Amino acid sequence: VTGASFFVFSGALKSSSGYLAKSSIVEDGVMVQITAESMDSLRQALREMKDFTITCGKVDADDPQEHVHIQWVEDDKNFSKG
């Protein structure tokens, strides 16, 4: 589990790269590189406020290296109050 100040999603990953998706730490945030097709699916999930999972790693790997889970949670109105 990684906490981050921000996330960047880039839809510029080429299908021919051999990766499902790639993630990396950028300063105090996380950058996730995905294919254009995955970006379309992510946009749709965000519009519909649905959870979305991105599997990172090589296409031919037996076990994926990482998962990026985008989850909608209840609004916590007491966060950073004061």
Residue pairs with C-beta under 8 A, 6 or more apart in sequence:
2 25
2 30
4 28
4 29
4 30
5 28
5 29
6 28
6 29
6 30
7 29
7 30
7 31
7 32
8 26
8 29
8 30
8 31
8 32
9 31
9 32
9 34
9 39
9 42
10 31
10 32
10 33
10 34
11 34
11 35
11 36
11 38
11 39
11 40
12 33
12 36
13 19
13 21
13 22
13 33
13 34
13 35
13 38
14 35
15 35
15 37
18 58
18 59
18 60
19 33
19 56
19 57
19 58
19 59
20 54
20 55
20 56
20 57
20 58
20 59
20 64
21 32
21 33
21 34
21 35
21 38
21 54
21 55
21 56
21 57
21 68
22 32
22 33
22 56
23 30
23 31
23 32
23 33
23 54
23 56
23 66
23 68
24 30
24 31
24 33
25 31
30 68
32 54
32 56
32 68
34 42
34 54
38 54
41 52
42 52
42 54
42 70
45 51
45 52
45 70
46 52
46 70
49 72
50 72
51 69
51 70
51 71
51 72
52 69
52 70
53 67
53 68
53 69
53 70
54 67
54 68
54 70
55 64
55 66
55 67
56 64
56 65
56 66
56 67
56 68
57 63
57 64
57 65
57 66
58 65
